[in-house]
């Protein structure tokens, strides 16, 4: 069974290029034949985090959100 996953990294210092933990999770998702539907990095800001999670939770194509 393929699971559609959205991955959110919360950090004030990382970018997609140097987010090692996010890259490892993205690789593991792919290796297990799941689909990474979206990946974002957001600063440690409650309102920004909340907005992304609410937006993702409304999308039918996302089964799981990992933060």
WOZI-V438990 format. One record per backbone hydrogen bond with DSSP energy under -0.5 kcal/mol. NH is the residue of the N-H (numbers start at 1). CO is the residue of the C=O. E is the energy in kcal/mol with one decimal. If there is no record, write none. Layout:
nh=NH co=CO e=E
nh=NH co=CO e=E
//
This chain:
nh=5 co=3 e=-0.6
nh=5 co=35 e=-3.3
nh=6 co=64 e=-2.5
nh=7 co=38 e=-2.6
nh=8 co=66 e=-3.3
nh=9 co=40 e=-2.5
nh=10 co=8 e=-0.5
nh=11 co=9 e=-0.6
nh=11 co=42 e=-2.5
nh=18 co=15 e=-0.5
nh=19 co=15 e=-0.9
nh=20 co=18 e=-1.5
nh=23 co=19 e=-2.2
nh=24 co=20 e=-2.3
nh=25 co=21 e=-2.4
nh=26 co=22 e=-2.6
nh=27 co=23 e=-2.3
nh=28 co=24 e=-2.5
nh=29 co=25 e=-2.6
nh=30 co=26 e=-2.0
nh=31 co=27 e=-2.7
nh=32 co=28 e=-1.6
nh=33 co=30 e=-2.0
nh=34 co=29 e=-2.4
nh=35 co=3 e=-2.4
nh=36 co=34 e=-0.5
nh=37 co=5 e=-2.6
nh=37 co=35 e=-1.0
nh=38 co=5 e=-1.1
nh=40 co=7 e=-2.5
nh=42 co=9 e=-2.6
nh=45 co=43 e=-2.7
nh=49 co=45 e=-2.6
nh=50 co=46 e=-2.6
nh=51 co=47 e=-2.3
nh=52 co=48 e=-2.1
nh=53 co=49 e=-2.4
nh=54 co=50 e=-2.6
nh=55 co=51 e=-2.6
nh=56 co=52 e=-2.8
nh=57 co=53 e=-2.5
nh=58 co=54 e=-0.9
nh=58 co=55 e=-0.8
nh=59 co=56 e=-1.7
nh=60 co=58 e=-0.6
nh=62 co=59 e=-1.5
nh=63 co=4 e=-2.3
nh=63 co=61 e=-0.6
nh=64 co=4 e=-1.9
nh=66 co=6 e=-2.9
//
